[in-house]
Amino acid sequence: MAGNIRDWLAPALYVYHEMTYALIPMKCGDVMDKDTSILEIKGVGEKTQKLFAKLNILTVGELLGTYPRDYDAYEEPKKIGKLTPGEVCAVYGAVCGIPNEKRVRNLIILNVNVSDGSGNLQLTFFNMPFLKKTLKQGGYYIFRGMVQSRGAYKLMEQPRIFAADEYRRQENQLIPCYPLTKGLTNQAVRKCVRQALSFYKFAPEYYSETLLRKNHLISRREAVETIHFPADYDALLRARRRLVFDEFFDFLFLLRENKEFSEKLTNDYRLAETESTEQFIEQLPFPLTNAQEKVWQEIRDDCGSPYCMNRLVQGDVGSGKTILAVLALLLAAENGYQGAMMAPTEVLAIQHFDTIQGYIEKYGLCFRPVLLVGSMTAKGKREAYGRIAAGEANLVIGTHALIQEKVQYHSLALVVTDEQHRFGVKQRELLAGKGRNPHILVMSATPIPRTLAIILYGDLHISVVDELPANRLPVKNCVVNTGYRAKAYQFIAGEVEKGRQAYVICPQVEAAEGEESSLENVVDYAEKLRSALPAEVRVAYLHGKMRPADKNRIMEEFAAHAIDVLVSTTVIEVGVNVPNSTVMMVENAERFGLAQLHQLRGRVGRGEYQSYCIFVSTNEKKETMERLQILNQSNDGFFIASQDLKLRGPGELFGIRQSGDFSFRIGDIYSDAAVLKQASEAVEQLLEEDMHLEREENALLRKHFSNAAADGVDFRSI
């Protein structure tokens, strides 16, 4: 109904408000486009604008391009007797007795029982003492949250409370849930999105009718409108599929466009093998695995061939990729050239630098390394620039600072990028452009099945290190429900008492204001752990919204064992090597893909001590627990990735968090593998038939890429 009203009310500059029949006048007198400031939306003032800015939303285009992270289906309340642990649902019941309040250090815990005649449900609230007066004995309310079990008891933690009429207004709708920041509610974002959609001037459809029809795609406009406010689940899947196809198509088109050029670059640096590399291998305290030997031979062959090396080395954490990178860099140095190694974080760059310094001291390698990271002083950077330009430094290790305009290389023959998906094609090209067609070696611990890797890394040849060193202790795993938490805390305390450290992973940074959520968040969980663990255990938290300097400080303190337990989001997926960490506990494990859980598990088991991984699932459904049990069966990342590929279907697209492997806004390479392959085929066919998009039917697509380039968008930066 709202869609029809919007069509005829648009000229009058009114918008149909969600949940009400109120007509809200707009501020501006013209239609909106992608560059319109969000200040033009009714109800958005300077305060709200600043909150949106924290989410990198400044314009209407950026607002509409911020897709919901999930959807909430407000279904009819269930009887308590029929509740299933692991599901988010609502119950309508009466408060039994007076709420019981207790304090655990700084935490106020409120417990209250609710009944509806079919059973009893315990509700637990944290730091909400005012509810003791709000929840009247005998009063009826609707409580909505994640159902959990404690033996024979069922409970909800921190459920949202509704009056009956308030809940009925939302019943049977798919409510979009957006990324939020403190002070900005989901309802406020929905209101702004609905207004923006009412007056947004969509660009014409840029795909040809042939491409749309062949790939069964809905229009771009319908997809954007539906992804925000779907009529039902099937419509939502159609909208999401179109937007995912667009992301993959844009990325792959520019990737394939450059493929032929990158494959045929003449090798200006023919690197001949020297005795030093063989001596280094012989001096190592461990033999190279067969897989390492095979990949090292491929690297040597590439470096000595008539064409530039352009190779991806994939391998699990601990498979020995770093040694292969050091060997390649040593080969360049021994031939009288420079090499560069770029890491995604300062902490990791410093760690690589320290590791190679250790090799120099122990094995007498010919490296003259220099470190270049953003936090260095201006004087330190100038000194590094001078050494690099003069050729005095033959190895440069750093972060994005390596591709800054001021950095001039003397004879850059080899570029190594670690965890390449954190950089993207464009950044690799910028670093490679610092030399005269240098060799490119990309390292990644992301276990991507070969069929997908060939598509995603179309500009690279692929090597796989699929064997772990024989002396590595396998991580012991367990998959448990929330009833195991108390024992898990005891276990972590025991490991800390032995002098070890632990990670705890949560899927959210902080609780969304005014929203109920089944997801654990870093900020509150850290406080909860401080209350649950002995007072001497040092707990800190880390997340991606923190300032880079603060993130680096926390990771450095954890590496130096100034922190015992680190509560974090998946920002630690690519982080510092802490061999002393022996426990990885992942909350809401059901919300992550198997491949990403395996990546997180790779943060432990890196030292001499036995390590453990605890996957806590709030969803106890049989299929969910069976899926997570795959992590118990294998520590092989490529096997797990292949199983992830098989198990993730359209029905789970909105239940599982997207992995951080590629910065696609909405696409996920595992869940959307079929769409990825389809987009790849569409790109290949288009380039074969009309490489330069000169046909009339592709004119708007050509304009699409031109406009993106004019706006500074480069899809290869994904």
N, C-alpha and C positions, 0 to 999 in steps of 0.2 A: 504493500500500500504506500509505504513511504517513498518508494521509487517513483510511483506515478505522481504523487503530490509534488515531489521535487521538480519534475519536468515542467509542470505548469506554473509553479511558484517562482522558479528561477528568475524570470524577467523582473519580478517584483522585489528581488533581492531579499528573500526570506528563506529560512531553512527549517525543515521539519525536525524538531528536537526529539532525540531518542528518549523513550519511556514516557513522553508527555505529548500533549497536543498543542504545546505552545509554539507560536511562530516568533522566531528571533530575528530581528533586522540585522543585516550585515553592516560593517563599518564602511566598506569600500563601495564605489558605484560601478565598478567594472568586474568582469569575470577574473578569476585567478589563473595564474600560470605557475610554472615550476619555480620562478624567481620571486614570486610575491612573498613579502615578509609575513611571518606568522602573526605579526602584530595586527595585520588586517583582519584576523579572525575575531569575531565577537567574543569578548570575555578574556582575551589574551592581552594582558598589560605587561609592563616592564618586568615585574616580579616573575610572572609565568614564563615570559620569554627567556629569562636567565635560567630557569629550570630546564626548559627545552634545550637551551644551549649546552647544558651539561650532557645531553644525549646527542650532541652534534646536529640538532634540528634548528635551523634558522629560517628556512623557507617552507612554503606550502609543498613544493616538490619533495623536499627532504622528509616532511611529515608523512606524505602519502607513500613515500618509499621506505618508511619504517614499518615493516609488516608485523603483524601480531606474532609473538613468540609461541603462543599457544591459544587454545579456545576452551572456554568453560561451558559445559552443557548443564544448565540448571534444570535438572529433572525433578519429577514429582517426589516429595519426601518418602523415604522408605521406612518400613517398620524395623525397629531395633533388632527384633528377633531374626530378621532376614539379612542383616548386614554382613558383608564379606570383607575381611581385612585386605587392605591394599587399594580399596576404591574410595574415590572422593564422592560423597553424597550428602544428602540432607535428611535430618530426622525432625519430627514434630513431637515434642514431649514436654512433660512437666518437670520442674525442678523439685527434687526430693531432698528435703532437709536444708540446712543452712550451709553455704559454701565453707569449706575448711581451708584456712590459710596457714602456711608455714614458710619460714625463711631459711634459706641455705646460703650463708654469706650474704652476697649482694643480690641474691635472686629471691623474689617473692613468688611462691607457687600456690596457686589457688585450685583446689579440687572440688568438684560438685557432681552429684549423680542426677541423671535424667531418666525418666521412665515413660513409656507409652502404652503399657499394658502387655506388650509382647516380649519385653525384656528391659534390662537396665544398661545404661551407657555411662562410663565415667568420663568427665570432661576435665582437662587440665589447662590452666592458663598461666602464663609466665609474665611477671611484672605488670599485672593488671588488677591491682587491689580494689579499684573502684567497682569491679563487678560484684563484690561482696554485697554492695547495696543495690546494684542494678538487678541482679537475678533474685527475684522474690520467690520464696518457698511456695510451691503450688502454682507458680506462674507458667504459662505455656509459651514456648518460643520455638523457632526453627533454628537448628544448629547445623552448620555445614562445614565439613572438613574431611581429612583423611582418616579412615577407620583403621585402627591398629588393634593388635591383640596382646594380652599379657596372660598367658595360660588360658583359663576359661573366661577371662574378662575381656570385654571390648571397650575401647576408649578412643577419644579424639584429643589431640593436642592443639591448642590455640585455634579452635573452630571459630568461624564468623557467626555472629548472632543476627537473626532477622526477625522482624515482626512479620506475621503471616501475610498481610497484604503487600508488604514490601517485596517478599519473596515471590509471590504470585505474579507480580509484574514482570519478573525476569524468567519465569518458568518456560521451559521448552524452547529456549533460544540458545544459539551458539554465540556466546559473548567473547569478543576478542580480548586477549590479554597482551598488553604491550610492554616493551622494556620501560622501566620507570626509574626515577631517582627520588630521593627523599623530598617530600613536599608536593610531588606530582602524582595524583591518583589515576587509576585506570579509567575511571568514569570521566575525568577531565580530558584525558587524551581522546577517548572515544567521541566525546562531544565535539572536540576540535576537528577530528578526522571527518566526522559526518558533515560538518559545515563546509570543510574544504572540498569534499567530494561534490557537494551541491553546486559549487560555482567554478569547478576546475575545468580549464579548457584543455582537453586531451589532444595530443598531437595525432595526426592521421595514422592509421594502421600502416606499419612499414613493411610487413611481410606481404608477399604476393599471394593472391587467392590460391594459386597452385600449392605453394608451400604450406599455407594454413590448412587447406583441405587434406593434403597428403599426410600431414602430421597430426591431424585431428585436434587442432588448436582453436580455442575461443579467441575473441578479439582481446587486444591489450586493455582496452577500456573496461570491458566486462570483467576481466581478470583482476584488475586493480580494485574495482568497486566491490567485487565479491570476496576478495581475500580479506577485506576489512569487515564486511558485513554479509556473511554467507547466509543464504536462505536455509540451506541444509548441508549435510556432510558431503553429499555427492557434488554439489555445486562448488564447495570449498576445494575438493580434490581437483576439479577441472581448472579452477582458477590457479591453484598452486602449481599445477603441471605446466600451465602456460608460462608463468613467471620463472619457474626453474629452467624451462627450455630456453627462455630468453637469455638467462645468465650464462648457461653453458654455450649457447650459440655464439654470443658475443666474444666470449673468451676463446673458443676454439677457432673462430673465423680468423682473428688476428694472429693466433698461434700458427695456424696452417699457412697463412699468407706469407709468413717469414720462414717457413720450414725449409723450402728449397734453398734459400740463400744461406741459411745457417749450416746446412749440411755440406756445402761445397766451398767453405772458406779455406783458402790456401794456408798451409802450416808454415808460418814465418819463423817458428821456433822448433826446429827438429831436435828433440831432446834425446841424446844418446845415453844409454844406460852406463853408469859408472860403478866402480868397485865399492864406493861408499854405501850405496843402497844395500848391496848384498852383505857387506860387513855389518851394517846396522841390523839387518834381519837376523844374522847369525848371533849378534850380541844380545838380542832381546831375551829376557828370562823365560819366554814361552815361544813355542814354534807357531808359525802362521797356520791357521786351519786350511783345509783343502779349498774351502770357499774363498778365503782371503788370497791364497796363491793364484786362484783362477782369475779373480778380479784384478789383482796386481798385474798379471800378464796382459789383461785387456787394456789397462791404463798405459802400460809401457808400449804396447802395439800402437795405440792411438797417438801417443806423443811422438812417436817416430815415423808416423805415416805421412803421406803428402797433404793430408787435410787436418784441420784443427780438431782436437778432442772436444766432444760435446756429450758428456756422459753423466748419467744419474747412477749413484750407488745407493741401493736400498738395503737396509739391514736392521734387525732388531737392536734395541739398546743393549750394549755389551757385546755385540757381534764383532767388534774390532774395526769399525769404519775409520776411526780417528787415525789409527796407525797407517792405513792406506793413504789418507790425506797427507800425513807427514812424509811418507815415502815419495809421493808425487811432488810435494814441495821441495824435498831434498834433491830430487832429480833435476828440478828447475835450477836450484841454487848451484848444484855441482856443474851445471852447464853454463854458469855465469850469468843467469837471469834472475829476475825477481818473481816472487810468488805472493799472492794475497789470500788471506782466509777471513771470510766474513761470517760472523755469528749473529744470531737474532737478539741476544741480550748482552749487556756489558759484563754481567757476571760470568756468562759462558765464554765471552771473548777473553776475559782476564784469566779464566781457568785454562783455556787453550794456550795462552801465552806462558803461564807458569809451567804447564806440562812440557812444552817444547824447551823452555829454559832448562828444565830438569834433564831432558834428553841431551842438550848441548853439554851440560856439565858432566853427565855420566858417560856419554859415548863420543864426545868430541866432534859433534856434527858441525858442518860449516855454516850454519845459519848465523846471520846478524839481524836479529828480529827487532821490530819496533811495534809498540802498542798504540792504537789510535781509536779512542772512544770519546763520546760526546762530553763526558763529565771532566775531561782533562782541562787544565788551565790553558789560557790563550798562549802562554809562553811554551808550555809543554807541546801543544799542537804545532806551533811554529817550528820548534826543534825537530819534531817528527817529520813535518813537511820537508824540511831541508835535507834530512837524511834520506828520505824516499826519493826526492828529485835528483839528488846527487848519486844515487845508486849505492850509497854507503850501507843502507839497509836492504838486504835481499829477501826479507820476509816481513810482510806487514799483516798484523792481526788486529781485527777490530770489528766494529758494528757498521751501521749505515754511514758512519763518519768516513769510511773508506771511499765512498762515491761522491763526497762533496767536491764542489768545483775547485777548491783550493789545492786538492791533492793531485800532484803531478808525478807520474811514475817515470822511472828511468828506462826500464826494460821489462815491462810486465809480461811474463810468458805464461803464467798459470793463475787461474782464479778458482778458489775453492769456496763454495757457499755451504754452510752447515744448516741443516733443517730448512731446506730450500723453500718449502711452502710458506714460510714466514716472510719471504721476500717477494716472490713473484717474478714473472718473466721480465718485466720492464726493469726492475732493479738489478737483475742479473746482467741485463744488456748494458746498463749504465756502468757497472763495474767492469765488464768486459771491454767497454768502449774506452777505458782508461789506457788500454794497451793497443798494440797493432795486431788485432785478431789473436788474442791469447787463447790458450786451452781452457776449457770450462769443465770443472768437476763439481758435481752437486751431490751432497750427502743428505740422506733422509732416513730417519728411523720410523717413518710412517709406513705401516704395512699395508700397501695397496695391492690388490690382486693384479696380476700382470695384464689382464684384459683391459682394466681401467687405466693402469699406468701408461699403457701404450697410447691411449687417447689423451690423457691429461698431460703427459710429458712428450707430446708429439715431436718436439724439437730436440729431444735427447735420446741417445742410445742407453739402454737399461742394463745394469749389472745388479745381481742380487747376492748379498752375503747371507746365505741361509743356513749358517752353522754357527753354534756358540762354542767358545773355548771349553775344553773338557773340564777345567777346574772350577767352573762357575756353579755355585749352589743354586738349584732351582727354588723359586719363591713358593712357599706353601700358601695355599689359597683356601678361603671358605666363603660361602654365600649364605647369609643369615637374614632373619627378619629383625624388626626393631626390638624385639624382646631380648636380643643378644647384646644390646648396647651397654648395659651395666657391666657385663663380663668383658666386653671389648675395652671399656675404660680401665678395668682392673689390669687387663693384659698390657695395655699401653703404659700404665703406671709401673708395671713390673719391668718392662723393657727400659724405661727411663731410669729406673733404679739401678739397672745393670750398666748404665752409662750410654744407652742408645737413644735414638731420636725417632720421631714419628710424624707422618703427614696425615691430616684429615681433610678430605675434599668435600665441598658443598657445591651444589649447582647454582646458587644465587649469592649475590654480594650482600644484600640486606633485604629485610622484609619490606614489601611494598606497603606504603601507607594506606590504611583503610581497605586492604584486600586480604582475603583468606588465601592461604597457600599450603600445599602439601610438601613444599620444597624447603629443605634446610638452607639457612643462609649463613654466610661466613661470620658476619658481625655478631649475631646473637649466639651462634654456636660456640664461638670462642669464649664468650662469657659463660655459657653453660658448662663448657669444659673446665674453666677455671674453678667453678663451683664443685664439679664432680671429681676432679683429680686432687691429689694431695697439694697442699699450699706451696710446697717447694718446687713443684713442676712449673717450668716457665712456658707459658702459652702466648703465642702471637698470631696475628692473622695477616693475610696477603691477598690482594685482589687487583684486577686490571684497572680499576678506576683510581687507584693510588698514583701519586706523582712518581715518575720514573726514578727519581733519586731515593724516594722512600721504598720503592720496590727493591731497588738494588741494595739498600741498607739492610732490609729485612732478610734478603737472601744471603747476604754476606754474614749477618749475625747467625743465621741458621747454620751456614757452612762452618762457622767458627765455634759452633756449639754454645752460643750464648742464648739460644732458644732450644727447648726440648721438644715441643709439639707445635707444628705450624698448621694452622687452619687456613685453607686456601681454596680458591676456585681453580679451574684448570690452567691458570696462568703458569703453574709450575710444570706443566706438561713438557715444556722446553725450558729447562732450568739448570741450576748448578748441580754438579756431581757431589753428592754427600754420601760417601760409603758407610758412614756411621748410622744412617737411617735404616731401620729394620722393619718399620710398620707403615703400611699404607691402608688407611680406612676410608672408604668411599661411601658417603651417604647418598640416598636416592639413586643407588646404582642402576636401577631400572630405567632411569632417565637418560643414560648415556649409551652410545653405541659400543659394541664389544671391542672394536678396534681402538676406540679412545680409552676404554678402561684398561686395555692392555698397555697402551702408551703410559698411562698413569702408573700402572704397576711397575713400569720400567724405572721409576724413580727410586725403588728399593732393590735390594739384591745386588748391589754394586760393590760390596765389600766382602770381607772374610766371614761375616756373621750370617747366621741363618735369618732370612727375612720372611715377612708374612704380609698377606694382603687380605683385608676383610671387606667384602662387598655387602653393604647393608641395603636391603630392598624393602621399601614400604608396601610394595605390591606383592601379595603372596599367591597370585594366580599361578596355576600350574605351568602355563606356557612361558610366563615371565621368569619363573625360577629355573625352568629347563634351559632357557636361553642363557641365563647367567652361569649355569653350571658348566657351560662350554669353557669358561675361564678356569674351571677346576680341572678340566680334562687335558688342557694343553697350555704350554708356555710359548708356543710357536706363533708369532704374530701373523704370519702369512696364512696359516691354517685358520686362525681366529678371524682374520679379515675375510677369508672366503666364506666362512660360516655366517658372518655378519651380512655379507652380500646376499646369501640365500634366505636368511631369516627376516630381514627388514622388508616389509611390504607396505603398500599404501595405507593399510589399516593402522600402522604404527608411526606414521610420519609426524604426528603431532604429539606423540607421547615420549619420543626419544630425542634428547638434545642432539643438535647437529654437532659433529666433530669440528675441531678447530683446524683441520688439515688444510683447507683452502678457505679463503675469506669470501666465499659466496654468501650473499645476503640471505638467501632462502634455500638454495640447493644443497643437497647432501649427497656426496658421491656414492654412498652405500645404499641409502633408501631410494635414491633417484638414479640408480645405475642404468635402468632401462631408458630413462629420458636422456641421460648422458650419451648413451650409444646412439639413440635416435638423432640427437642434435649433431653428433659427430658425422653421421651419415648424411644429414641435410647439408652440413657445411661442405663436405667432400663433393657432393653432387653439384652444389652451387658453384664452387670454385672450378669444377670441371666444365660446367656449362657457360659460366659468365664470371670469370675470375675478377675482373675489374668492375663488376656491377654496372655494365654499360647498357643492358637491356632496359626498356621502358618499365617493365614490370618490377624491376629492382631499383628504380630511381629513388624511391622513398627509403629503401634500406641503405643506399649509398649516402643519402642525406642524414640518416640516423647516425652512421659512423662519423660523418663529417662534423655534425653538431656535437657529438661526444668529444671529438678531438679538439674542437674549438672551446669547449668547456673545460678542457684539461683532463678529461676522463680517459684513462687508458685501461682497457679491460685486461691487459696483460699484467696489471699490477695486482691482480687477484692472487 
